[in-house]
Amino acid sequence: MPRFHFNIYDGYTARDDAGTELEDHEAARTMAIRLAGELMVDEGRRTKLGNEWRLEVTDHTGLVLYRIDFSIAESSAVAKRWV
C-alpha cells in the first residue's frame, strides 16, 4: 500500500514523517478532509491555529497531491464594532 504524509503549515511546520499507509489517493483525500475538520474543532478551541494555515498531502517522494487552505479574515463590520 502507498504511504501518504499529512503536513500542517500555520507559521510553523508540523511534518508527518511517519506517514500513513492508505489504499489509494482517494483515501488520502478523504483522510485529509477529515483531518482538517478535526484540526479546526480541536485547535479552534485553543485558538492555536493562526489566521492562515494549510494541510498538504504528499506521497513518499514529497510530491504534493492535495492541499487544503484555510484563512480567517475579519470583515470591516467586526473591526468597526470593536473599536
C-alpha positions as CSV (number, residue, x, y, z in Angstrom):
1,M,0.0,0.0,0.0
2,P,1.2,3.5,-0.7
3,R,2.2,5.8,2.2
4,F,0.9,9.4,2.4
5,H,2.1,12.2,4.6
6,F,-0.2,14.9,6.1
7,N,1.8,18.1,6.8
8,I,0.5,21.1,8.5
9,Y,1.7,24.7,8.0
10,D,0.5,27.5,10.2
11,G,3.5,29.7,10.7
12,Y,5.3,26.6,11.9
13,T,5.7,23.3,10.1
14,A,4.3,20.1,11.5
15,R,5.7,17.4,9.2
16,D,4.2,13.9,9.2
17,D,7.5,12.0,8.8
18,A,5.9,8.6,9.6
19,G,3.0,8.9,7.2
20,T,0.1,6.6,6.8
21,E,-0.5,3.7,4.5
22,L,-3.7,4.0,2.7
23,E,-5.3,2.2,-0.2
24,D,-5.1,5.0,-2.8
25,H,-5.1,8.7,-3.5
26,E,-8.8,9.0,-2.9
27,A,-8.5,7.5,0.5
28,A,-5.7,10.1,1.2
29,R,-8.0,12.9,0.0
30,T,-10.8,11.7,2.3
31,M,-8.4,11.4,5.3
32,A,-7.1,15.0,4.6
33,I,-10.7,16.4,4.7
34,R,-11.4,14.5,7.9
35,L,-8.1,15.6,9.5
36,A,-8.7,19.3,8.5
37,G,-12.1,19.2,10.2
38,E,-10.7,17.7,13.3
39,L,-8.0,20.3,13.4
40,M,-10.5,23.1,13.1
41,V,-12.5,21.7,16.0
42,D,-9.6,20.9,18.3
43,E,-7.3,23.8,17.6
44,G,-10.2,26.3,17.3
45,R,-11.0,25.6,20.9
46,R,-7.5,26.6,21.9
47,T,-7.1,29.3,19.2
48,K,-3.6,28.0,18.3
49,L,-4.1,28.0,14.6
50,G,-3.0,31.2,13.0
51,N,-5.1,33.3,10.6
52,E,-3.8,31.3,7.7
53,W,-2.8,27.7,7.6
54,R,-2.8,24.7,5.2
55,L,-2.7,21.0,5.2
56,E,-0.8,19.3,2.4
57,V,-0.9,15.6,1.5
58,T,2.2,14.3,-0.1
59,D,3.3,10.9,-1.5
60,H,6.5,9.1,-0.3
61,T,8.6,11.3,-2.7
62,G,7.3,14.6,-1.3
63,L,5.1,15.4,-4.3
64,V,2.1,17.4,-3.1
65,L,-1.1,15.6,-4.1
66,Y,-3.7,17.7,-2.3
67,R,-3.7,21.0,-0.4
68,I,-6.4,22.4,1.9
69,D,-6.0,26.1,2.7
70,F,-7.8,28.0,5.5
71,S,-7.9,31.7,6.1
72,I,-9.6,33.7,8.7
73,A,-10.3,37.3,7.9
74,E,-12.0,40.0,9.9
75,S,-14.7,41.9,8.0
76,S,-14.8,45.7,8.3
77,A,-18.1,45.3,10.3
78,V,-16.2,43.4,13.0
79,A,-13.4,45.8,13.1
80,K,-15.8,48.8,13.5
81,R,-17.8,47.1,16.2
82,W,-14.9,46.5,18.5
83,V,-13.2,49.9,18.1
